[in-house]
Amino acid sequence: MGPGATRATASAAVEAVLASIRQATAESGDKLHIAHFGTFQRTERSARQGYDINTGTMRPLPARQVLAFTPTKSLLP
């Protein structure tokens, strides 16, 4: 994919990479390390109270799993 790639082609490529990362973290025990880039890791966010800006009230947010990224030192300035 070069500089003349269409938005649709770029979007499809990004979605394919993200799908691969999701699949790899699900199969490999929650962690995926890409050399010279960083580590993707599934973590558990606990249940908590969140503020609903539409009603102005607090409401419970359920526990969920999220994908976190930690860059390698070579990516940091």
N, CA, C and O of each residue as an XYZ file, in Angstrom:
308
protein
N       0.862     -1.165      0.000
C       0.000      0.000      0.000
C       0.907      1.225      0.000
O       1.702      1.417      0.920
N       0.787      2.037     -1.015
C       1.639      3.204     -1.170
C       0.882      4.492     -0.892
O      -0.233      4.464     -0.370
N       1.494      5.631     -1.242
C       0.869      6.926     -0.980
C      -0.415      7.149     -1.769
O      -1.204      8.025     -1.412
N      -0.648      6.381     -2.832
C      -1.856      6.538     -3.625
C      -3.002      5.646     -3.166
O      -3.997      5.519     -3.881
N      -2.894      5.035     -2.012
C      -3.930      4.125     -1.520
C      -5.208      4.895     -1.194
O      -5.161      6.043     -0.751
N      -6.329      4.255     -1.416
C      -7.607      4.895     -1.115
C      -7.913      4.778      0.367
O      -7.318      3.973      1.084
N      -8.841      5.588      0.800
C      -9.266      5.553      2.205
C      -9.846      4.182      2.543
O      -9.620      3.673      3.640
N     -10.580      3.588      1.630
C     -11.184      2.271      1.865
C     -10.114      1.196      2.013
O     -10.233      0.314      2.864
N      -9.067      1.264      1.189
C      -7.977      0.295      1.281
C      -7.239      0.437      2.612
O      -6.925     -0.558      3.265
N      -6.967      1.673      3.006
C      -6.281      1.915      4.278
C      -7.140      1.457      5.448
O      -6.638      0.854      6.396
N      -8.431      1.744      5.378
C      -9.344      1.329      6.451
C      -9.393     -0.192      6.567
O      -9.389     -0.730      7.674
N      -9.439     -0.879      5.441
C      -9.466     -2.344      5.459
C      -8.174     -2.903      6.044
O      -8.203     -3.894      6.774
N      -7.038     -2.276      5.731
C      -5.757     -2.741      6.268
C      -5.694     -2.555      7.779
O      -5.244     -3.449      8.495
N      -6.141     -1.404      8.268
C      -6.143     -1.143      9.718
C      -7.073     -2.119     10.430
O      -6.712     -2.664     11.473
N      -8.255     -2.344      9.886
C      -9.202     -3.288     10.499
C      -8.629     -4.698     10.535
O      -8.839     -5.423     11.507
N      -7.904     -5.100      9.486
C      -7.295     -6.429      9.461
C      -6.228     -6.565     10.543
O      -6.147     -7.600     11.204
N      -5.414     -5.535     10.731
C      -4.382     -5.562     11.772
C      -5.023     -5.628     13.152
O      -4.596     -6.416     13.996
N      -6.045     -4.806     13.391
C      -6.709     -4.806     14.698
C      -7.400     -6.138     14.971
O      -7.385     -6.619     16.104
N      -8.003     -6.737     13.950
C      -8.634     -8.051     14.127
C      -7.591     -9.107     14.482
O      -7.848     -9.977     15.314
N      -6.422     -9.036     13.859
C      -5.345     -9.977     14.170
C      -4.860     -9.809     15.602
O      -4.593    -10.794     16.292
N      -4.747     -8.562     16.049
C      -4.316     -8.297     17.430
C      -5.349     -8.823     18.409
O      -4.991     -9.459     19.401
N      -6.636     -8.568     18.147
C      -7.697     -9.081     19.030
C      -7.660    -10.601     19.113
O      -7.766    -11.171     20.199
N      -7.509    -11.254     17.968
C      -7.479    -12.714     17.934
C      -6.256    -13.252     18.666
O      -6.360    -14.212     19.429
N      -5.106    -12.643     18.439
C      -3.872    -13.114     19.082
C      -3.930    -12.951     20.595
O      -3.482    -13.837     21.323
N      -4.475    -11.829     21.087
C      -4.548    -11.645     22.543
C      -5.566    -12.591     23.150
O      -5.412    -13.003     24.300
N      -6.594    -12.941     22.409
C      -7.584    -13.884     22.934
C      -7.006    -15.291     23.013
O      -7.345    -16.041     23.929
N      -6.138    -15.666     22.072
C      -5.592    -17.022     22.020
C      -4.316    -17.207     22.834
O      -4.040    -18.311     23.304
N      -3.542    -16.151     23.006
C      -2.214    -16.316     23.596
C      -2.159    -16.045     25.090
O      -1.070    -15.878     25.638
N      -3.277    -15.998     25.749
C      -3.230    -15.752     27.186
C      -3.121    -14.286     27.514
O      -2.445    -13.915     28.473
N      -3.763    -13.454     26.749
C      -3.947    -12.038     27.053
C      -2.794    -11.114     26.706
O      -2.888     -9.928     27.020
N      -1.704    -11.568     26.076
C      -0.568    -10.684     25.826
C       0.013    -10.946     24.440
O       0.138    -12.094     24.012
N       0.367     -9.860     23.741
C       1.001     -9.967     22.427
C       2.110     -8.932     22.355
O       1.860     -7.736     22.499
N       3.341     -9.394     22.132
C       4.492     -8.490     22.022
C       4.930     -8.427     20.574
O       5.155     -9.462     19.947
N       5.053     -7.216     20.032
C       5.566     -6.999     18.687
C       6.917     -6.291     18.850
O       6.985     -5.174     19.362
N       7.974     -6.950     18.412
C       9.333     -6.436     18.602
C       9.480     -5.047     17.992
O       8.999     -4.779     16.891
N      10.149     -4.179     18.726
C      10.433     -2.801     18.323
C       9.186     -1.945     18.150
O       9.253     -0.863     17.566
N       8.051     -2.418     18.651
C       6.816     -1.650     18.552
C       6.158     -1.503     19.918
O       5.985     -0.388     20.409
N       5.791     -2.627     20.533
C       5.172     -2.558     21.845
C       4.441     -3.838     22.211
O       4.554     -4.860     21.534
N       3.689     -3.755     23.301
C       2.956     -4.901     23.828
C       1.488     -4.555     23.967
O       1.131     -3.518     24.526
N       0.641     -5.433     23.454
C      -0.803     -5.328     23.641
C      -1.171     -6.333     24.720
O      -0.738     -7.484     24.678
N      -1.976     -5.895     25.693
C      -2.339     -6.777     26.795
C      -3.786     -6.543     27.181
O      -4.234     -5.404     27.317
N      -4.518     -7.652     27.357
C      -5.891     -7.551     27.843
C      -5.852     -7.381     29.353
O      -5.161     -8.121     30.053
N      -6.599     -6.401     29.852
C      -6.682     -6.183     31.293
C      -8.145     -6.091     31.703
O      -9.014     -5.808     30.877
N      -8.403     -6.323     32.941
C      -9.760     -6.290     33.497
C      -9.987     -4.954     34.184
O      -9.230     -4.570     35.075
N     -11.022     -4.252     33.774
C     -11.424     -3.027     34.473
C     -12.541     -3.402     35.427
O     -13.515     -4.039     35.025
N     -12.411     -3.015     36.675
C     -13.397     -3.385     37.680
C     -14.661     -2.539     37.527
O     -14.652     -1.488     36.887
N     -15.726     -3.015     38.117
C     -16.985     -2.274     38.107
C     -16.801     -0.984     38.910
O     -16.061     -0.949     39.893
N     -17.489      0.073     38.471
C     -17.344      1.360     39.154
C     -18.570      2.208     38.894
O     -19.464      1.822     38.140
N     -18.602      3.359     39.523
C     -19.675      4.322     39.315
C     -19.231      5.336     38.263
O     -18.096      5.812     38.293
N     -20.123      5.661     37.338
C     -19.810      6.636     36.310
C     -20.868      7.721     36.282
O     -22.002      7.502     36.706
N     -20.499      8.888     35.783
C     -21.405     10.028     35.724
C     -22.094     10.053     34.366
O     -21.427     10.058     33.331
N     -23.415     10.069     34.363
C     -24.207     10.145     33.140
C     -24.474     11.626     32.854
O     -25.237     12.273     33.570
N     -23.834     12.160     31.795
C     -23.965     13.594     31.517
C     -25.351     13.965     31.006
O     -25.736     15.132     31.069
N     -26.101     13.002     30.507
C     -27.450     13.296     30.004
C     -28.445     13.532     31.129
O     -29.313     14.398     31.018
N     -28.328     12.771     32.209
C     -29.281     12.895     33.313
C     -28.681     13.588     34.537
O     -29.416     14.017     35.426
N     -27.353     13.700     34.591
C     -26.699     14.320     35.737
C     -26.644     13.428     36.957
O     -26.451     13.914     38.072
N     -26.812     12.128     36.764
C     -26.792     11.199     37.892
C     -25.631     10.223     37.755
O     -25.033     10.085     36.688
N     -25.333      9.560     38.848
C     -24.319      8.503     38.844
C     -25.007      7.199     38.484
O     -26.148      6.960     38.879
N     -24.305      6.352     37.726
C     -24.863      5.048     37.380
C     -23.750      4.013     37.406
O     -22.587      4.352     37.187
N     -24.086      2.763     37.670
C     -23.051      1.728     37.739
C     -22.545      1.355     36.346
O     -23.328      1.213     35.407
N     -21.228      1.198     36.227
C     -20.606      0.713     35.003
C     -20.088     -0.694     35.293
O     -19.377     -0.893     36.277
N     -20.428     -1.661     34.465
C     -20.031     -3.049     34.740
C     -18.537     -3.277     34.500
O     -17.876     -2.487     33.825
N     -18.027     -4.351     35.054
C     -16.638     -4.753     34.819
C     -16.519     -5.170     33.359
O     -17.470     -5.683     32.770
N     -15.337     -4.942     32.780
C     -15.130     -5.328     31.389
C     -13.651     -5.511     31.103
O     -12.795     -5.073     31.871
N     -13.366     -6.161     29.991
C     -11.986     -6.347     29.567
C     -11.662     -5.306     28.504
O     -12.472     -5.034     27.618
N     -10.469     -4.727     28.602
C     -10.010     -3.730     27.641
C      -8.633     -4.132     27.124
O      -7.915     -4.894     27.772
N      -8.274     -3.616     25.958
C      -6.981     -3.883     25.372
C      -6.094     -2.666     25.595
O      -6.424     -1.565     25.155
N      -4.973     -2.859     26.275
C      -4.044     -1.769     26.577
C      -2.782     -1.935     25.742
O      -2.396     -3.057     25.412
N      -2.140     -0.822     25.398
C      -0.902     -0.844     24.618
C       0.198     -0.148     25.391
O       0.005      0.949     25.916
N       1.349     -0.789     25.458
C       2.537     -0.199     26.074
C       3.625     -0.141     25.009
O       4.080     -1.189     24.550
N       4.058      1.059     24.599
C       5.084      1.150     23.556
C       6.462      0.741     24.076
O       6.733      0.815     25.275
N       7.319      0.312     23.164
C       8.701      0.019     23.532
C       9.459      1.337     23.687
O       8.983      2.387     23.256
N      10.608      1.277     24.286
C      11.412      2.477     24.502
C      11.821      3.118     23.182
O      12.014      4.332     23.124
N      11.956      2.327     22.127
C      12.373      2.884     20.841
C      11.303      3.771     20.213
O      11.621      4.583     19.345
N      10.046      3.638     20.628
C       8.979      4.489     20.113
C       8.839      5.797     20.894
O       8.277      6.770     20.391
N       9.344      5.813     22.104
C       9.212      6.993     22.943
C      10.282      8.027     22.596
O      11.394      7.665     22.211
N       9.949      9.309     22.731
C      10.935     10.349     22.397
C      12.095     10.396     23.362
O      12.997     11.219     23.204
